[in-house]
Amino acid sequence: MLNIGKARIERVYGQSRLCADVTLNGHGTTLWLGVPAAQEAYLSVGRADPFVMALLPAAMRGGHTLVCEDPMSQRLRHQLRDDLMSALSSVGTVYRPVPVRGPLTESPCPSRGAVGTGFSGGADSLYTVYRHGADSEYPLTHLAVFNSGVFEGESYRENFRRACGAAEQFARERGLETVFVDTNFYEALPERFLDVYSFRNLACALALQGLFAVYLLSSGHDIANFHFDLHNSASYDPLTVSCASTEGLTFYLSGMEVKRWQKLEALSDWEPSWKWLHPCIYGGAGGLNCGHCKKCARDATTLYALGTLDRYAAVFDTAEYRKHMAARMGFVLANRGNHLYDETLALMTARDVPIPPAAYVYEKQFRRAMEELSTSQRKDG
């Protein structure tokens, strides 16, 4: 049994933290989600919702009944129990359905009616901002940065602070507000982040039911590539996001109607993206992309195929890309079979973008390196 105690507010180091004591088989820890003290009123005190969402993957893996002392939103429990858990447990043996027990409520949390989305500077994130301007059905009011475990390593809190700073600068330029949620998920929940990151991001948004009426989660995959990869929770976001809404907070998956290259094509005509596009896995938005990591190689090659790379000279070293173009394209070729890279290659074919012969030499080298890494990881595992 995994018990989630009553939530409370603790004020620490200028933060207001929504805390709950969590106990499993006699061993306990405190799980918390914190916001700047001035935003304390946004926290949904007295709701088990964010803690249930954050702990659901661990409970389902271990077969632990979730017992809540605080009320849980009735709509959320129904969707998790009847839809999400049923679907996940039908795929492989990683997850199994578990009971969720405790009081329920049909009353929505009083909120400020805000519309929010996460901000990272990547193509998915920027496309959501681009699509949800003042003339959209759900015009954005807030950009969010969640420290849900993506900022790993010894300096992860410093990386989180830098991401918040970049979001604040971008928000000022767009006339938006910001909200930041720090957590101890990285320390308290030792899980592989890709397995669970959608659950964690949804948990952070659920902690802000005093602010949001609508939250837009940016889709990393188009709907045609919906699938169940239990080691990449974003692969089945259309299901998870549809099951996360409560009586007062509605979640939507933004951008699943288009492919990644189509997002970059649309963004290429949106001038703010020329300064802010940051797919790089190193550092955060607001700086120069490294140009050679897996995301940079893919997105820069896509922009090159679209004929718009030079518009991004403020965030990509375009001369460096052209100098090493064969290597960057070789990396894209080496990742054939991954639909995001396949999309880039299909675009290059459709646009008659030539691939230098040297790229195929680099492809073999990258494939060999990737196979060696995979073999080493299997041995270590």
Secondary structure, 3 states (H helix, E strand, C coil): CEEECCCEEEEECCEEEEEEEEEECCEEEEEEEEEEHHHHHHCCCCCCHHHHHHHHHHHHHHCCCEEECCCEEHHHHHHHHHHHHHHHHCCCCCCCCCCEECCEECCCCCCCCEEEEECCCCHHHHHHHHHCCCCCCCCCCEEEEECCCCCCCCCHHHHHHHHHHHHHHHHHHHCCEEEEEEECHHHHCCCCHHHHHHHHHHHHHHCCCCCEEEEEEECCCCHHHCCCCCCCHHHHHHHHHHCCCCCCCEEEEECCCCCHHHHHHHHCCCHHHHHHCCCCCCCCCCCCCCCCCHHHHHHHHHHHHHCCHHHHCCCCCHHHHHHCHHHHHHHHHHCCCCHHHHHHHHHHHHCCCCCCHHHHHHHHHHHHHHHHHHHHHHHHC
